[in-house]
Structure formats: structure tokens, C-alpha cells
């Protein structure tokens, strides 16, 4: 026989249940009532499930064995509502879709860069909880700024709200013209949010009508109609004329050392008997075109006969 530590009565072993965390035993009736009370009090956190004898935590998964199907469904609904999922891994997180029109709840990896709902398929950024934007090269701050602009335009369109360009306070247009007065003593246009002076009360709008006419633009120190502003015609890209390559001139005699015939490299000297070559191989050295030996440029005549002026080495 086993003594239940809740009702202190003795029961057969099959009428009792042993908590796996601490091995304390209780009758199934008392344990069922204990878990039913937890459910009625909407206690679904893991910290709420403690052994009645030693207060050691145990897994709430055992509720399915001791609650009726209706009560267990109620317990599961509470768990979903408060994002408490039994047997959730440490690297997992239970969330609900950030799309206001979607009610899906699902499990994600805690370190995921984005959330994608399996139902509506919309992706959201984990850092700012806005629609995913990193694939577009936009950081979170820029995404927030874009969202604020979109939200502001919707507010302006649907609720006649506008924003002072000086103090950034929101103002509401109740009636009257589009010339707005802010509590910071500045004036601005309701349509384009540009700051104005009292002198521009009528000049800023076409036909000098601040009630129904569109805005003018500021050009050369005054407000003018948009069609009066000269259009800037972009300059046509200048076509780069391709200069035909000049055919490189060549000598009829090649360098005896490197065999180059380019005139820009080889220069004929001393009655066209010496070639001064500046090629990479010759490095500004002179050679006799007959014997192909190097010639001393400081004394070229010594390489030739005094009378015939011909090479001594042929």
C-alpha cells in the first residue's frame, strides 16, 4: 500500500502516480484535482507545477493524463494564448504572426534573422519587427523612417493631420484654407508641409487661392507656377571621337642587338652607320650596323678608318 501525501490515505500501487522528478507518490484522484485547480486558475507556467510535498518542479506534460479532454483542451488554449509550449527546446521560441490580419502561432529558432509565417507567408525582421528589409539593403532605422513616412501620409489623407516642419508637432486641419498655424508660432502649407511666412499667405498657391489650388514652387526668390519653371535639359553625353592610331614608323635597318626597327626606339647616327637603341634590352646603347659590336658614343670615329670611314672590324 502507498500513502498519498495529499489526502494521507492508503492506496494500491496502481491507484497512485509517481512524479518522475522527485519520485514522490500521490493518489491519482488527488493529483487530478491538484492539476484541475491549476487549470482553473490559469496557471500554465512551468514554475506553477511543483510537487505538493517537496515543491520540486515537474513537467506539465502529465496534465494530459489527469485532465478530461475538455479541460486539457482548455489548458492547451491557455498555453497557446500565453505562448507557453510544453517540451519546447532551449533554442526554440513560440511566437504569433506579426501580421495583424493573421492569427497563426508557430515555433521559430531564437537566433533567426527573420520570421516567416507558414500561413500568410509574410516575412518580418527579428530586430525591429517590421516587414523584412535586409534583402533590400535597408537597415532597421531606415525601415522605421520609411514606415513613419507612409504612416504620416495615411494620417494626412484620412484624418487631415499634418506635421509642422519646424517643431515636428502634429496638427489637425479642422476647416479653412491650407495656410497652417502651429503653436510654435511658425506657419506652413498643409499640402506640401513647406514652411511659409505671412507674406506668402496667398502667393504660395496657384491663382493665389489657398483653399482649392495646388502649390507653387520657389524659383529665383519667388513663388511661381510649376509650368513657368524652365525645364533643365540634360546635356547629351559627349561622344568621344576615337583618334585613329598613327601607324608606327620603322627603320629599314634593325638594331643589331635586339633587332628592333621602331623609329621611336632606334635612332640612326654617324652617317646611318650606328644605331642608338633605347629598347628594354639595349638600354640606350649604340651598335655598329656592320660588325654589330657596341660603339663608344663618346668617340664614334675611333670605330672607323680615318680615310674610308668604314668599320675597322669588317
Secondary structure as a PSIPRED ss2 file (coil, helix, strand):
# PSIPRED VFORMAT (PSIPRED V4.0)

   1 X C   1.000  0.000  0.000
   2 X E   0.000  0.000  1.000
   3 X E   0.000  0.000  1.000
   4 X C   1.000  0.000  0.000
   5 X C   1.000  0.000  0.000
   6 X C   1.000  0.000  0.000
   7 X C   1.000  0.000  0.000
   8 X C   1.000  0.000  0.000
   9 X C   1.000  0.000  0.000
  10 X E   0.000  0.000  1.000
  11 X E   0.000  0.000  1.000
  12 X C   1.000  0.000  0.000
  13 X H   0.000  1.000  0.000
  14 X H   0.000  1.000  0.000
  15 X H   0.000  1.000  0.000
  16 X E   0.000  0.000  1.000
  17 X E   0.000  0.000  1.000
  18 X E   0.000  0.000  1.000
  19 X C   1.000  0.000  0.000
  20 X C   1.000  0.000  0.000
  21 X C   1.000  0.000  0.000
  22 X C   1.000  0.000  0.000
  23 X C   1.000  0.000  0.000
  24 X C   1.000  0.000  0.000
  25 X E   0.000  0.000  1.000
  26 X E   0.000  0.000  1.000
  27 X E   0.000  0.000  1.000
  28 X H   0.000  1.000  0.000
  29 X H   0.000  1.000  0.000
  30 X H   0.000  1.000  0.000
  31 X H   0.000  1.000  0.000
  32 X H   0.000  1.000  0.000
  33 X H   0.000  1.000  0.000
  34 X H   0.000  1.000  0.000
  35 X H   0.000  1.000  0.000
  36 X H   0.000  1.000  0.000
  37 X H   0.000  1.000  0.000
  38 X H   0.000  1.000  0.000
  39 X H   0.000  1.000  0.000
  40 X H   0.000  1.000  0.000
  41 X C   1.000  0.000  0.000
  42 X C   1.000  0.000  0.000
  43 X C   1.000  0.000  0.000
  44 X C   1.000  0.000  0.000
  45 X C   1.000  0.000  0.000
  46 X H   0.000  1.000  0.000
  47 X H   0.000  1.000  0.000
  48 X H   0.000  1.000  0.000
  49 X C   1.000  0.000  0.000
  50 X E   0.000  0.000  1.000
  51 X C   1.000  0.000  0.000
  52 X C   1.000  0.000  0.000
  53 X C   1.000  0.000  0.000
  54 X C   1.000  0.000  0.000
  55 X C   1.000  0.000  0.000
  56 X C   1.000  0.000  0.000
  57 X E   0.000  0.000  1.000
  58 X C   1.000  0.000  0.000
  59 X C   1.000  0.000  0.000
  60 X H   0.000  1.000  0.000
  61 X H   0.000  1.000  0.000
  62 X H   0.000  1.000  0.000
  63 X H   0.000  1.000  0.000
  64 X H   0.000  1.000  0.000
  65 X H   0.000  1.000  0.000
  66 X H   0.000  1.000  0.000
  67 X C   1.000  0.000  0.000
  68 X C   1.000  0.000  0.000
  69 X H   0.000  1.000  0.000
  70 X H   0.000  1.000  0.000
  71 X H   0.000  1.000  0.000
  72 X H   0.000  1.000  0.000
  73 X H   0.000  1.000  0.000
  74 X H   0.000  1.000  0.000
  75 X H   0.000  1.000  0.000
  76 X H   0.000  1.000  0.000
  77 X H   0.000  1.000  0.000
  78 X H   0.000  1.000  0.000
  79 X H   0.000  1.000  0.000
  80 X H   0.000  1.000  0.000
  81 X H   0.000  1.000  0.000
  82 X C   1.000  0.000  0.000
  83 X C   1.000  0.000  0.000
  84 X C   1.000  0.000  0.000
  85 X C   1.000  0.000  0.000
  86 X C   1.000  0.000  0.000
  87 X C   1.000  0.000  0.000
  88 X C   1.000  0.000  0.000
  89 X C   1.000  0.000  0.000
  90 X C   1.000  0.000  0.000
  91 X C   1.000  0.000  0.000
  92 X E   0.000  0.000  1.000
  93 X E   0.000  0.000  1.000
  94 X E   0.000  0.000  1.000
  95 X E   0.000  0.000  1.000
  96 X E   0.000  0.000  1.000
  97 X C   1.000  0.000  0.000
  98 X C   1.000  0.000  0.000
  99 X C   1.000  0.000  0.000
 100 X C   1.000  0.000  0.000
 101 X C   1.000  0.000  0.000
 102 X C   1.000  0.000  0.000
 103 X C   1.000  0.000  0.000
 104 X C   1.000  0.000  0.000
 105 X E   0.000  0.000  1.000
 106 X E   0.000  0.000  1.000
 107 X E   0.000  0.000  1.000
 108 X E   0.000  0.000  1.000
 109 X E   0.000  0.000  1.000
 110 X C   1.000  0.000  0.000
 111 X C   1.000  0.000  0.000
 112 X C   1.000  0.000  0.000
 113 X C   1.000  0.000  0.000
 114 X E   0.000  0.000  1.000
 115 X E   0.000  0.000  1.000
 116 X E   0.000  0.000  1.000
 117 X C   1.000  0.000  0.000
 118 X C   1.000  0.000  0.000
 119 X C   1.000  0.000  0.000
 120 X C   1.000  0.000  0.000
 121 X C   1.000  0.000  0.000
 122 X C   1.000  0.000  0.000
 123 X E   0.000  0.000  1.000
 124 X E   0.000  0.000  1.000
 125 X E   0.000  0.000  1.000
 126 X C   1.000  0.000  0.000
 127 X C   1.000  0.000  0.000
 128 X C   1.000  0.000  0.000
 129 X C   1.000  0.000  0.000
 130 X C   1.000  0.000  0.000
 131 X E   0.000  0.000  1.000
 132 X C   1.000  0.000  0.000
 133 X C   1.000  0.000  0.000
 134 X H   0.000  1.000  0.000
 135 X H   0.000  1.000  0.000
 136 X H   0.000  1.000  0.000
 137 X C   1.000  0.000  0.000
 138 X C   1.000  0.000  0.000
 139 X C   1.000  0.000  0.000
 140 X H   0.000  1.000  0.000
 141 X H   0.000  1.000  0.000
 142 X H   0.000  1.000  0.000
 143 X H   0.000  1.000  0.000
 144 X H   0.000  1.000  0.000
 145 X H   0.000  1.000  0.000
 146 X H   0.000  1.000  0.000
 147 X H   0.000  1.000  0.000
 148 X H   0.000  1.000  0.000
 149 X H   0.000  1.000  0.000
 150 X H   0.000  1.000  0.000
 151 X H   0.000  1.000  0.000
 152 X H   0.000  1.000  0.000
 153 X H   0.000  1.000  0.000
 154 X H   0.000  1.000  0.000
 155 X H   0.000  1.000  0.000
 156 X H   0.000  1.000  0.000
 157 X H   0.000  1.000  0.000
 158 X H   0.000  1.000  0.000
 159 X H   0.000  1.000  0.000
 160 X C   1.000  0.000  0.000
 161 X E   0.000  0.000  1.000
 162 X E   0.000  0.000  1.000
 163 X E   0.000  0.000  1.000
 164 X C   1.000  0.000  0.000
 165 X C   1.000  0.000  0.000
 166 X C   1.000  0.000  0.000
 167 X C   1.000  0.000  0.000
 168 X C   1.000  0.000  0.000
 169 X C   1.000  0.000  0.000
 170 X E   0.000  0.000  1.000
 171 X E   0.000  0.000  1.000
 172 X E   0.000  0.000  1.000
 173 X C   1.000  0.000  0.000
 174 X C   1.000  0.000  0.000
 175 X C   1.000  0.000  0.000
 176 X C   1.000  0.000  0.000
 177 X C   1.000  0.000  0.000
 178 X C   1.000  0.000  0.000
 179 X E   0.000  0.000  1.000
 180 X E   0.000  0.000  1.000
 181 X E   0.000  0.000  1.000
 182 X C   1.000  0.000  0.000
 183 X C   1.000  0.000  0.000
 184 X C   1.000  0.000  0.000
 185 X C   1.000  0.000  0.000
 186 X C   1.000  0.000  0.000
 187 X E   0.000  0.000  1.000
 188 X E   0.000  0.000  1.000
 189 X E   0.000  0.000  1.000
 190 X C   1.000  0.000  0.000
 191 X C   1.000  0.000  0.000
 192 X C   1.000  0.000  0.000
 193 X C   1.000  0.000  0.000
 194 X C   1.000  0.000  0.000
 195 X E   0.000  0.000  1.000
 196 X E   0.000  0.000  1.000
 197 X C   1.000  0.000  0.000
 198 X H   0.000  1.000  0.000
 199 X H   0.000  1.000  0.000
 200 X H   0.000  1.000  0.000
 201 X C   1.000  0.000  0.000
 202 X C   1.000  0.000  0.000
 203 X C   1.000  0.000  0.000
 204 X C   1.000  0.000  0.000
 205 X E   0.000  0.000  1.000
 206 X H   0.000  1.000  0.000
 207 X H   0.000  1.000  0.000
 208 X H   0.000  1.000  0.000
 209 X C   1.000  0.000  0.000
 210 X C   1.000  0.000  0.000
 211 X C   1.000  0.000  0.000
 212 X C   1.000  0.000  0.000
 213 X C   1.000  0.000  0.000
 214 X C   1.000  0.000  0.000
 215 X E   0.000  0.000  1.000
 216 X C   1.000  0.000  0.000
 217 X E   0.000  0.000  1.000
 218 X E   0.000  0.000  1.000
 219 X E   0.000  0.000  1.000
 220 X C   1.000  0.000  0.000
 221 X C   1.000  0.000  0.000
 222 X E   0.000  0.000  1.000
 223 X E   0.000  0.000  1.000
 224 X E   0.000  0.000  1.000
 225 X C   1.000  0.000  0.000
 226 X H   0.000  1.000  0.000
 227 X H   0.000  1.000  0.000
 228 X H   0.000  1.000  0.000
 229 X C   1.000  0.000  0.000
 230 X C   1.000  0.000  0.000
 231 X C   1.000  0.000  0.000
 232 X C   1.000  0.000  0.000
 233 X C   1.000  0.000  0.000
 234 X C   1.000  0.000  0.000
 235 X C   1.000  0.000  0.000
 236 X C   1.000  0.000  0.000
 237 X C   1.000  0.000  0.000
 238 X C   1.000  0.000  0.000
 239 X C   1.000  0.000  0.000
 240 X C   1.000  0.000  0.000
 241 X C   1.000  0.000  0.000
 242 X C   1.000  0.000  0.000
 243 X C   1.000  0.000  0.000
 244 X C   1.000  0.000  0.000
 245 X C   1.000  0.000  0.000
 246 X C   1.000  0.000  0.000
 247 X C   1.000  0.000  0.000
 248 X C   1.000  0.000  0.000
 249 X C   1.000  0.000  0.000
 250 X E   0.000  0.000  1.000
 251 X C   1.000  0.000  0.000
 252 X C   1.000  0.000  0.000
 253 X C   1.000  0.000  0.000
 254 X C   1.000  0.000  0.000
 255 X C   1.000  0.000  0.000
 256 X C   1.000  0.000  0.000
 257 X C   1.000  0.000  0.000
 258 X C   1.000  0.000  0.000
 259 X C   1.000  0.000  0.000
 260 X C   1.000  0.000  0.000
 261 X C   1.000  0.000  0.000
 262 X E   0.000  0.000  1.000
 263 X C   1.000  0.000  0.000
 264 X C   1.000  0.000  0.000
 265 X C   1.000  0.000  0.000
 266 X E   0.000  0.000  1.000
 267 X E   0.000  0.000  1.000
 268 X E   0.000  0.000  1.000
 269 X E   0.000  0.000  1.000
 270 X C   1.000  0.000  0.000
 271 X C   1.000  0.000  0.000
 272 X C   1.000  0.000  0.000
 273 X C   1.000  0.000  0.000
 274 X E   0.000  0.000  1.000
 275 X E   0.000  0.000  1.000
 276 X E   0.000  0.000  1.000
 277 X E   0.000  0.000  1.000
 278 X C   1.000  0.000  0.000
 279 X C   1.000  0.000  0.000
 280 X C   1.000  0.000  0.000
 281 X C   1.000  0.000  0.000
 282 X C   1.000  0.000  0.000
 283 X C   1.000  0.000  0.000
 284 X C   1.000  0.000  0.000
 285 X E   0.000  0.000  1.000
 286 X E   0.000  0.000  1.000
 287 X E   0.000  0.000  1.000
 288 X E   0.000  0.000  1.000
 289 X C   1.000  0.000  0.000
 290 X C   1.000  0.000  0.000
 291 X C   1.000  0.000  0.000
 292 X C   1.000  0.000  0.000
 293 X C   1.000  0.000  0.000
 294 X E   0.000  0.000  1.000
 295 X E   0.000  0.000  1.000
 296 X C   1.000  0.000  0.000
 297 X H   0.000  1.000  0.000
 298 X H   0.000  1.000  0.000
 299 X H   0.000  1.000  0.000
 300 X H   0.000  1.000  0.000
 301 X H   0.000  1.000  0.000
 302 X H   0.000  1.000  0.000
 303 X H   0.000  1.000  0.000
 304 X E   0.000  0.000  1.000
 305 X C   1.000  0.000  0.000
 306 X C   1.000  0.000  0.000
 307 X C   1.000  0.000  0.000
 308 X C   1.000  0.000  0.000
 309 X C   1.000  0.000  0.000
 310 X C   1.000  0.000  0.000
 311 X E   0.000  0.000  1.000
 312 X C   1.000  0.000  0.000
 313 X C   1.000  0.000  0.000
 314 X C   1.000  0.000  0.000
